[in-house]
Amino acid sequence: MAKPPFIELPDVEPIPILFEDRSVIAIDKPAGWMLVPHSWQRTGWNLQAAIVSSIAAGHFWARSRNLKFLRYVHRLDADTSGVLLLAKSFGAVETIGELFENRRIEKRYLAVVHGQPGKAEWTCRLPLGPDPQMIGRIRVDEREGKESETSFRVLQVKRDFALVEARPITGRQHQIRVHLHATGHAILGDPLYGPSALESPKLRPMLALRSVELAYRDPFTKRPVRILAPTEQWMKDYGFPAPPPAAAPPTAAKPASLPARADAGKRPPPRKDGPPPTRS
């Protein structure tokens, strides 16, 4: 039985599958979906709940894979798009989760930021903790914050904006967003940390942050895995020309074969229960 290269959920655009093996599925998460427990029913944009319901309903994308279980292993903010890893069993959740906890997974993001950074490359190690003044917001906390580290590299500049590559070493909540804000270059469209937070939500652009790569050594097969999300259309949406694609190492895992989609990474269309949330 042929397996469709998408997760097909009711009333939304199919979600592309970027990579799949016996233990995981990696998807290109559209902006707007929240990663919260299945039991959290305060939004129709709970991706875990939607996937569980689809599997239980026997939808073809899941039935063709004989899937009984699929759960996210790590989190992306609601308005962040790109590579998201889902595990096919409880054992895989624990084993792959340990790779994230032990910092054995390389992560790469692209962000469009306000202003032009003064350095081509830099590393931010400001400790982070919850902001007591606002639930859900993170702040730099030199006294009680947890150690955090992100490396940044400027890829392109255009007028008052820059395209920046971010490689987080730790995995704190909102880490890339807060570190960029703290260095004076908040992400475009950030509703919590950017200057556009003062604008009307209807006028504010989408959060310009995309997870574009995960790389790790598979704990079961011991083979290297490299998962890439498409970037060309996302970069064009923000006015940046896409560079030539980098060649993957010959030992790297190949992404699933997908037809080209101009809407990859964009916010899914509105559902019946209203618009998606603007932050995680």
C-alpha positions as CSV (number, residue, x, y, z in Angstrom):
1,M,0.0,0.0,0.0
2,A,1.5,3.3,-1.1
3,K,2.0,5.8,1.8
4,P,1.0,9.4,1.1
5,P,3.9,11.9,1.8
6,F,1.5,14.1,3.9
7,I,-0.4,14.0,7.1
8,E,-3.9,14.8,6.1
9,L,-6.1,16.4,8.8
10,P,-9.7,17.6,8.3
11,D,-10.3,21.2,7.0
12,V,-6.6,22.2,6.6
13,E,-3.9,21.9,4.0
14,P,-2.0,18.5,4.1
15,I,1.2,18.7,6.3
16,P,4.3,17.5,4.3
17,I,6.3,14.6,5.7
18,L,10.0,15.4,5.3
19,F,11.5,12.2,6.5
20,E,10.3,8.8,7.9
21,D,11.9,5.7,9.3
22,R,10.8,2.9,11.6
23,S,10.9,5.1,14.7
24,V,10.1,8.7,13.7
25,I,8.2,10.9,11.2
26,A,9.5,14.4,10.6
27,I,7.0,17.0,9.3
28,D,7.1,20.5,8.0
29,K,4.9,22.1,10.7
30,P,2.9,25.1,9.4
31,A,2.8,28.2,11.6
32,G,-0.3,28.3,13.8
33,W,-0.3,24.8,15.3
34,M,0.2,24.5,19.1
35,L,2.2,21.7,20.6
36,V,0.4,21.0,23.9
37,P,-0.8,17.7,25.5
38,H,-3.7,15.9,23.9
39,S,-5.9,16.6,26.8
40,W,-5.6,20.4,26.4
41,Q,-8.8,21.2,24.5
42,R,-8.9,25.0,24.8
43,T,-8.0,25.4,21.1
44,G,-8.8,23.7,17.8
45,W,-5.1,24.2,16.9
46,N,-3.8,21.4,19.1
47,L,-1.6,19.4,16.7
48,Q,-1.2,16.4,19.0
49,A,-5.0,16.2,19.5
50,A,-5.6,16.5,15.8
51,I,-3.1,13.7,15.0
52,V,-4.5,11.4,17.7
53,S,-8.1,11.9,16.4
54,S,-7.0,11.3,12.8
55,I,-5.2,8.0,13.7
56,A,-8.2,6.9,15.7
57,A,-10.5,7.7,12.8
58,G,-8.4,5.5,10.5
59,H,-7.5,8.2,8.0
60,F,-5.5,6.8,5.1
61,W,-2.2,8.5,5.8
62,A,-2.1,6.7,9.2
63,R,-3.8,3.4,8.1
64,S,-1.3,3.0,5.2
65,R,1.5,3.0,7.8
66,N,-0.4,0.9,10.4
67,L,0.2,3.7,12.8
68,K,-1.3,3.4,16.3
69,F,0.8,6.1,18.0
70,L,2.5,9.3,17.1
71,R,3.7,12.0,19.5
72,Y,5.9,15.1,19.2
73,V,9.4,14.7,20.8
74,H,10.3,18.4,21.0
75,R,8.5,21.7,20.7
76,L,8.3,24.6,18.3
77,D,6.5,27.8,19.2
78,A,3.0,28.0,17.8
79,D,4.0,30.6,15.2
80,T,7.3,28.9,14.2
81,S,7.2,26.7,11.1
82,G,9.5,23.9,10.0
83,V,11.1,20.6,11.0
84,L,9.2,18.9,13.8
85,L,10.1,15.3,14.9
86,L,7.3,12.9,15.9
87,A,7.9,9.5,17.4
88,K,6.0,6.3,16.6
89,S,6.2,4.6,20.0
90,F,6.6,5.4,23.7
91,G,10.1,3.9,23.5
92,A,11.1,6.2,20.6
93,V,9.7,9.2,22.5
94,E,12.0,8.5,25.4
95,T,15.1,7.5,23.4
96,I,14.9,10.4,20.9
97,G,13.9,12.7,23.8
98,E,17.2,11.9,25.5
99,L,19.1,13.0,22.5
100,F,17.5,16.5,22.8
101,E,18.1,16.6,26.6
102,N,21.7,15.6,26.2
103,R,22.3,18.1,23.4
104,R,23.1,15.5,20.8
105,I,20.8,16.9,18.1
106,E,22.0,19.8,16.0
107,K,19.3,22.4,15.3
108,R,19.3,25.1,12.7
109,Y,16.8,27.9,12.2
110,L,16.4,30.9,9.9
111,A,15.1,34.2,11.2
112,V,14.4,37.6,9.7
113,V,15.3,40.3,12.3
114,H,14.9,44.1,12.6
115,G,18.0,46.0,11.9
116,Q,21.4,45.0,10.6
117,P,23.6,43.3,13.3
118,G,27.1,44.8,13.8
119,K,28.8,41.4,13.7
120,A,28.7,38.8,11.0
121,E,28.8,36.0,13.7
122,W,28.2,36.0,17.4
123,T,27.2,33.8,20.3
124,C,24.7,34.7,23.0
125,R,24.9,33.0,26.4
126,L,22.5,35.1,28.4
127,P,20.6,32.9,31.0
128,L,16.8,32.7,30.6
129,G,13.9,32.4,33.0
130,P,10.1,33.1,33.2
131,D,9.0,36.7,33.3
132,P,7.1,37.1,36.6
133,Q,5.3,40.1,35.1
134,M,3.7,38.1,32.2
135,I,2.7,34.5,32.0
136,G,4.2,32.8,28.9
137,R,6.9,35.4,28.4
138,I,10.6,34.7,29.0
139,R,13.3,37.2,30.1
140,V,17.0,37.4,30.6
141,D,17.6,36.5,34.2
142,E,21.2,36.8,35.3
143,R,20.5,35.6,38.9
144,E,18.2,32.6,38.6
145,G,17.9,32.0,34.8
146,K,19.0,28.7,33.2
147,E,22.1,28.5,31.1
148,S,21.3,29.2,27.5
149,E,23.5,29.4,24.4
150,T,22.7,30.3,20.7
151,S,25.1,30.9,17.9
152,F,24.1,33.4,15.2
153,R,25.4,34.1,11.7
154,V,24.2,36.9,9.3
155,L,23.4,35.4,5.9
156,Q,21.9,38.4,4.0
157,V,20.9,42.0,4.7
158,K,18.2,44.1,3.1
159,R,17.4,47.6,4.0
160,D,16.3,47.6,7.7
161,F,16.2,43.8,8.0
162,A,18.6,40.9,8.1
163,L,18.4,37.1,7.4
164,V,20.1,35.3,10.3
165,E,20.9,31.7,10.9
166,A,20.5,30.5,14.5
167,R,22.0,27.4,16.0
168,P,20.7,26.8,19.6
169,I,22.9,24.6,21.7
170,T,20.4,24.5,24.6
171,G,16.7,24.3,24.2
172,R,15.0,26.8,26.4
173,Q,11.5,28.2,25.8
174,H,11.6,31.1,23.3
175,Q,15.4,31.0,23.4
176,I,16.2,32.2,19.9
177,R,13.5,34.9,20.2
178,V,14.7,36.3,23.5
179,H,18.4,36.1,22.6
180,L,17.8,38.1,19.4
181,H,15.7,40.6,21.3
182,A,18.4,41.0,23.9
183,T,21.0,41.8,21.3
184,G,18.8,44.5,19.8
185,H,17.5,42.6,16.8
186,A,14.1,41.1,17.5
187,I,12.4,38.8,15.0
188,L,10.0,40.3,12.6
189,G,6.4,39.7,13.5
190,D,7.2,38.6,17.1
191,P,4.1,39.3,19.2
192,L,6.0,39.1,22.5
193,Y,9.5,40.5,22.0
194,G,9.5,42.5,18.8
195,P,8.6,46.2,18.1
196,S,5.7,44.9,16.0
197,A,4.1,43.6,19.3
198,L,2.7,47.1,19.6
199,E,0.9,46.9,16.2
200,S,-2.5,45.5,15.5
201,P,-2.6,41.7,15.2
202,K,-4.3,42.2,11.8
203,L,-1.4,44.3,10.5
204,R,1.5,42.3,12.1
205,P,3.3,39.9,9.8
206,M,3.8,36.2,10.7
207,L,6.7,35.3,13.0
208,A,9.7,35.1,10.8
209,L,11.3,32.1,12.4
210,R,11.6,28.7,10.7
211,S,13.2,25.4,11.8
212,V,15.2,24.3,8.7
213,E,17.4,21.4,9.9
214,L,17.7,18.6,12.5
215,A,20.8,16.4,12.5
216,Y,21.6,13.5,14.8
217,R,22.9,9.9,15.0
218,D,20.0,7.5,15.1
219,P,20.2,5.7,18.5
220,F,18.7,2.5,17.0
221,T,20.6,2.1,13.7
222,K,23.7,4.3,14.7
223,R,23.4,6.0,11.2
224,P,23.6,9.7,10.8
225,V,20.3,11.5,10.0
226,R,19.9,14.9,8.5
227,I,16.4,16.4,8.0
228,L,15.9,19.5,5.9
229,A,12.9,21.7,5.5
230,P,12.4,23.7,2.2
231,T,13.5,27.4,2.6
232,E,13.2,29.0,-0.9
233,Q,9.5,30.0,-0.7
234,W,9.8,31.1,2.9
235,M,12.7,33.4,2.1
236,K,10.9,34.8,-0.9
237,D,7.9,35.6,1.3
238,Y,10.3,37.9,3.3
239,G,12.0,39.4,0.2
240,F,15.3,37.4,0.4
241,P,16.6,35.4,-2.6
242,A,17.3,31.8,-1.7
243,P,20.9,30.6,-2.0
244,P,21.8,27.5,-4.0
245,P,20.8,24.3,-2.0
246,A,23.7,22.8,-0.1
247,A,24.6,19.2,-1.0
248,A,23.7,16.7,1.7
249,P,26.6,14.4,2.9
250,P,26.5,11.0,1.1
251,T,25.7,9.2,4.4
252,A,22.9,11.6,5.4
253,A,19.3,10.4,5.4
254,K,17.3,11.6,2.4
255,P,14.1,13.5,3.0
256,A,10.9,11.9,1.7
257,S,10.2,12.6,-2.0
258,L,7.6,15.4,-2.2
259,P,6.1,17.4,-5.0
260,A,7.0,21.1,-4.9
261,R,4.5,23.2,-2.9
262,A,4.4,26.9,-3.0
263,D,2.5,27.1,0.3
264,A,4.9,25.0,2.3
265,G,5.5,26.6,5.7
266,K,2.6,29.0,5.5
267,R,-0.2,29.3,8.0
268,P,-3.0,26.8,7.4
269,P,-6.5,28.2,6.4
270,P,-8.9,29.2,9.2
271,R,-10.9,26.4,10.8
272,K,-14.4,26.6,12.0
273,D,-13.4,27.5,15.6
274,G,-11.6,30.7,14.7
275,P,-8.1,31.8,13.9
276,P,-5.0,30.1,15.3
277,P,-3.2,31.6,18.3
278,T,-0.4,34.1,17.8
279,R,2.0,32.6,20.4
280,S,2.7,29.4,22.1
